[in-house]
Amino acid sequence: MKSILKKISEIMDILRSTLMNHLASNRGHYESKILKDLLYLATILKYIETLVPGFIKYGITLLIVIFIVRGTVNGFAIPYSITYIVDGLKNSLSEVFMRGVYLLIISGILFAITEILLMIYFKRLTRGIVVTKEKLLNSFGNSDRNNNHDPDDLVGRIANDVDFVFWNINGVITTLLPNLFTSIMSVAAVYSFNHFIGIFITITMLPYIIYTELYSRKAETYRLTERRTYSLSISYIKNLIYGEKVNGDLFKVLREWNISVDKILWLDRYFWSISLTTALGSLAGIALLSSKELNEGRINIATLSGLLSASLTAHFSMVNTMWALCVQGQTVAAIKRVAEYLDIREKKYVIHR
């Protein structure tokens, strides 16, 4: 198992290096905020690997393998199991019916096994939080860089931002990967049922990328303000409780925090409202096309049930995939606050705007 994971890790490392070098050599031609954020995230993951050996080689690689398995089960096997069950019941074919039941049972077992295996990744993640905080504290002792920053803000960076960064990176990865693989396999399932509807569903999923790009361009600015004011409020509240001098206006900071959070929440509403409208509108179109294909004899009722199941899974998985990239856009803001005090050489990996 370790040898397989090591081989996959080596392939991933080659692909990552190739992508970064290609983007760096064409920096003037790429303006996508999503791509820049992904590149920055890759930088941080590579840095975490230096703090917690095996984080990428075993943790992230295992995560990818697990979510490929889950994506195949969720996006391909389950729609087919529904098709078999409906076909078996409609035509009184017990063998076909049981094939669908067995597929569901096997799917459940695979989900249970992979859930336990995720602990290999999570143990390295929590270790990374501890090691990063230790490194931050050591950097303040060995450098005078912190003299140029507000010490009240630094308290929040160590106490809160590190946890925020790690758990949000985890949220991005554990939302992005399973939903991406599930969406891909669901679209493949739709194509296997009917090519024409497969082309239609592919086209209707493209707008999500535009929504996410627009979201990401705004989110980082708002989240930077939110993280800064949140950090300041932690220190100010502590000083008030202990009767110490407060080096600023707590209530002004809280108002700034409130405004920035409201802006983020409005962005969230924009993304979800327009994405859900697109998803359900697209599914209505798929239902109409499916009815036409059914009436013309190109698909049957059993195939229709699997096709609609796969289409529903594909669209909502893609929405969740893009949402993970939206969260990534927010997380980058907090990462940069922490990265100021870590020996991360951004220029080697990251394209600056």
C-alpha positions in Angstrom: 0.0 0.0 0.0 2.8 2.4 0.9 4.6 1.8 -2.4 1.5 2.6 -4.3 0.9 5.8 -2.3 4.6 6.7 -2.8 4.3 6.2 -6.6 1.1 8.3 -6.8 2.8 11.0 -4.7 5.7 11.2 -7.1 3.4 11.6 -10.1 1.5 14.3 -8.3 4.7 16.1 -7.5 5.8 16.0 -11.1 2.4 17.3 -12.3 2.4 20.1 -9.6 5.9 21.2 -10.6 5.0 21.2 -14.3 1.9 23.3 -13.7 3.7 25.8 -11.6 6.6 26.2 -14.1 4.2 26.6 -17.0 2.1 29.2 -15.2 5.2 31.1 -14.0 6.5 31.2 -17.6 3.2 32.6 -18.8 2.3 34.8 -15.9 1.0 37.6 -18.1 -1.5 35.4 -19.7 -3.3 34.0 -16.7 -5.6 36.2 -14.7 -7.8 33.7 -13.0 -8.1 34.2 -9.2 -9.1 30.6 -8.8 -5.9 29.3 -10.4 -3.8 31.7 -8.4 -5.4 30.6 -5.1 -4.9 26.9 -6.0 -1.3 27.6 -6.7 -0.9 29.4 -3.4 -2.6 26.5 -1.6 -0.2 24.1 -3.2 2.6 26.2 -1.8 1.2 25.9 1.7 0.7 22.2 1.4 4.3 21.8 0.3 5.4 23.9 3.3 3.3 21.7 5.7 5.1 18.7 4.3 8.4 20.2 5.5 6.9 20.6 9.0 5.1 17.2 9.1 6.9 14.7 6.9 4.4 12.4 5.1 1.6 15.0 5.1 1.5 15.0 1.2 3.2 11.7 0.5 0.8 9.7 2.7 -1.9 12.0 4.0 -3.0 13.9 0.8 -2.2 11.0 -1.5 -4.3 8.7 0.5 -7.0 11.3 0.6 -7.1 11.5 -3.2 -7.2 7.7 -3.6 -10.1 7.5 -1.0 -12.1 10.2 -2.8 -11.6 8.7 -6.2 -13.1 5.5 -4.8 -15.9 7.4 -3.2 -16.5 9.5 -6.3 -16.8 6.3 -8.4 -19.2 4.8 -6.0 -21.3 7.9 -5.5 -21.3 9.1 -9.1 -21.3 5.9 -11.1 -22.2 2.8 -9.0 -25.2 4.2 -7.2 -27.0 5.6 -10.3 -26.4 2.2 -11.9 -27.7 0.4 -8.8 -30.9 2.5 -9.1 -31.2 1.5 -12.7 -30.8 -2.2 -11.9 -33.4 -2.0 -9.1 -36.0 -0.2 -11.2 -35.4 -2.5 -14.2 -35.5 -5.6 -12.0 -38.8 -4.6 -10.4 -40.4 -3.4 -13.6 -39.6 -6.6 -15.6 -39.7 -9.0 -12.6 -36.0 -9.8 -13.0 -34.8 -10.9 -9.6 -31.2 -11.3 -10.7 -31.0 -7.7 -12.1 -32.8 -6.4 -8.9 -30.3 -8.2 -6.6 -27.4 -6.8 -8.7 -28.6 -3.3 -7.7 -29.0 -4.3 -4.1 -25.4 -5.8 -4.0 -24.0 -2.6 -5.5 -25.6 -0.5 -2.7 -24.3 -2.9 0.0 -20.7 -2.8 -1.5 -21.0 1.0 -1.7 -21.8 1.2 2.0 -18.9 -1.1 2.9 -16.5 1.0 0.9 -17.7 4.2 2.5 -17.2 2.7 6.0 -13.6 1.5 5.2 -12.5 4.7 3.6 -13.9 6.7 6.6 -11.6 4.9 9.0 -8.6 5.3 6.7 -9.1 9.1 6.7 -7.6 9.1 10.2 -4.2 8.7 8.7 -4.6 12.1 7.1 -6.3 13.8 10.0 -3.6 12.8 12.5 -1.0 14.6 10.3 -3.3 17.6 9.9 -3.6 18.2 13.7 0.1 17.6 14.1 0.6 20.4 11.6 -1.3 22.9 13.7 0.8 22.3 16.7 4.1 22.4 14.8 3.2 25.6 12.9 2.3 27.4 16.2 5.7 26.3 17.7 7.5 27.6 14.6 5.6 30.9 14.7 6.6 31.4 18.4 10.2 30.5 17.6 10.3 33.0 14.7 9.4 35.8 17.0 12.2 34.9 19.3 14.8 34.7 16.5 13.7 37.7 14.4 12.8 41.3 14.8 10.3 41.2 11.9 7.4 41.3 14.5 8.5 44.8 15.6 6.8 46.2 12.5 3.4 44.8 13.4 0.7 45.4 16.0 1.4 43.0 18.9 -2.3 42.8 19.6 -2.8 41.5 16.1 0.0 39.0 16.5 -1.8 37.3 19.4 -4.7 36.6 17.1 -2.5 35.3 14.3 -1.0 32.7 16.6 -4.0 31.8 18.7 -6.7 31.9 16.0 -5.4 32.3 12.4 -3.3 29.1 12.4 -6.3 27.0 13.4 -8.5 28.9 10.9 -6.0 28.2 8.1 -5.5 24.5 8.8 -9.2 23.7 9.3 -10.2 25.8 6.2 -7.5 24.1 4.1 -8.9 20.8 5.4 -12.4 22.0 4.5 -11.4 23.0 1.0 -9.6 19.7 0.3 -12.2 17.4 1.9 -15.0 19.2 0.1 -13.2 19.9 -3.3 -11.8 16.4 -4.0 -14.8 14.1 -3.2 -17.3 16.4 -5.0 -15.0 16.9 -8.0 -14.5 13.2 -8.5 -18.2 12.5 -7.8 -19.2 15.1 -10.4 -16.8 13.7 -13.0 -18.0 10.2 -12.5 -21.7 11.3 -12.5 -21.2 13.1 -15.8 -19.5 9.9 -17.2 -22.5 7.9 -16.0 -24.9 10.4 -17.8 -22.8 10.0 -21.0 -23.0 6.2 -20.7 -26.8 6.5 -20.5 -27.3 9.0 -23.2 -24.6 11.0 -25.1 -26.9 13.9 -26.1 -27.9 14.6 -22.5 -24.3 14.1 -21.4 -23.3 17.0 -23.7 -26.1 19.1 -22.4 -25.2 18.6 -18.7 -21.6 19.4 -19.4 -22.5 22.8 -20.9 -24.9 23.6 -18.1 -22.2 23.1 -15.5 -19.8 25.7 -16.9 -21.5 28.8 -15.4 -20.5 27.6 -11.9 -16.9 28.4 -12.8 -17.8 32.0 -13.6 -19.8 32.4 -10.3 -16.8 31.1 -8.3 -14.3 33.4 -10.1 -16.4 36.5 -9.3 -16.8 35.4 -5.7 -13.1 34.7 -5.2 -12.1 38.2 -6.5 -14.1 39.8 -3.7 -13.8 37.3 -0.8 -10.1 37.7 -0.1 -10.3 41.4 0.6 -13.3 41.1 2.9 -11.7 38.2 4.8 -8.4 40.0 5.3 -10.3 42.8 7.1 -12.4 40.2 9.1 -9.2 38.3 10.3 -7.4 41.5 11.3 -10.3 43.0 13.3 -11.1 39.6 14.8 -7.5 39.2 16.0 -7.5 42.8 17.5 -10.8 42.2 19.3 -9.3 39.1 21.0 -6.4 41.1 22.4 -8.6 44.1 23.3 -11.1 42.0 25.2 -8.4 40.2 27.1 -6.9 43.6 28.1 -10.3 44.9 29.3 -11.0 41.8 31.4 -7.5 42.0 33.1 -7.8 45.7 33.6 -4.9 46.5 31.2 -4.5 49.3 28.8 -6.3 48.9 25.5 -4.3 50.1 22.5 -7.3 51.0 20.3 -11.1 51.3 20.1 -12.7 47.9 20.7 -16.1 48.9 19.6 -14.8 50.5 16.4 -13.0 47.2 15.6 -16.1 45.2 16.3 -18.1 47.4 13.9 -15.4 46.9 11.2 -15.6 43.2 11.8 -19.4 43.2 11.6 -19.3 45.1 8.2 -16.7 42.8 6.7 -18.6 39.6 7.8 -21.8 41.0 6.4 -20.1 41.5 3.1 -18.9 37.9 3.1 -22.3 36.6 4.0 -23.8 38.6 1.1 -21.3 37.0 -1.2 -22.3 33.6 0.1 -26.0 34.4 -0.6 -25.1 35.5 -4.1 -23.2 32.3 -4.8 -25.8 29.9 -3.4 -28.8 31.6 -4.8 -27.5 31.8 -8.4 -25.9 28.3 -8.2 -29.0 26.6 -6.9 -31.2 28.4 -9.5 -28.8 27.2 -12.2 -28.7 23.7 -10.9 -32.5 23.3 -10.7 -33.1 25.1 -14.0 -30.6 22.8 -15.7 -32.2 19.7 -14.1 -35.6 20.9 -15.4 -34.1 21.1 -18.9 -32.5 17.6 -18.5 -36.0 16.2 -17.5 -37.5 17.7 -20.6 -34.8 16.2 -22.8 -35.1 12.9 -21.1 -38.8 12.8 -21.7 -38.2 13.4 -25.4 -35.5 10.7 -25.5 -37.9 8.3 -23.7 -40.8 9.0 -26.1 -38.5 8.3 -29.1 -37.4 5.0 -27.6 -33.7 5.9 -27.0 -33.9 5.2 -23.3 -36.3 3.2 -21.1 -37.8 4.0 -17.6 -35.0 2.2 -15.8 -32.3 4.1 -17.7 -34.2 7.3 -17.1 -34.2 6.8 -13.3 -30.4 6.2 -13.3 -29.8 9.2 -15.7 -31.8 11.6 -13.5 -30.1 10.4 -10.4 -26.6 10.9 -12.0 -27.7 14.3 -13.3 -28.8 15.4 -9.8 -25.6 14.2 -8.3 -23.4 15.8 -11.0 -24.9 19.3 -10.6 -25.0 19.4 -6.8 -21.5 17.9 -6.6 -20.2 20.6 -8.9 -21.9 23.3 -6.9 -20.1 21.9 -3.8 -16.8 21.7 -5.7 -17.0 25.4 -6.6 -18.1 26.3 -3.1 -14.8 24.6 -1.9 -13.0 27.0 -4.2 -14.9 29.9 -2.8 -13.9 28.9 0.7 -10.3 28.7 -0.6 -10.6 32.3 -1.8 -11.3 33.3 1.8 -8.7 31.0 3.3 -5.9 32.6 1.2 -6.4 35.9 3.2 -5.7 34.1 6.5 -2.8 32.1 5.1 -1.0 35.2 4.0 -1.3 36.7 7.5 0.4 33.5 9.0 2.9 33.2 6.1 4.5 36.5 6.9 6.2 34.8 9.9 7.1 31.5 8.2 9.9 30.8 5.9 7.7 30.4 2.8 9.3 31.4 -0.4 6.3 32.5 -2.4 8.2 33.5 -5.5 9.3 30.0 -6.0 5.8 28.6 -6.3 3.3 31.5 -6.5 2.4 34.0 -9.2 1.8 37.4 -7.7 -1.0 39.6 -8.9 
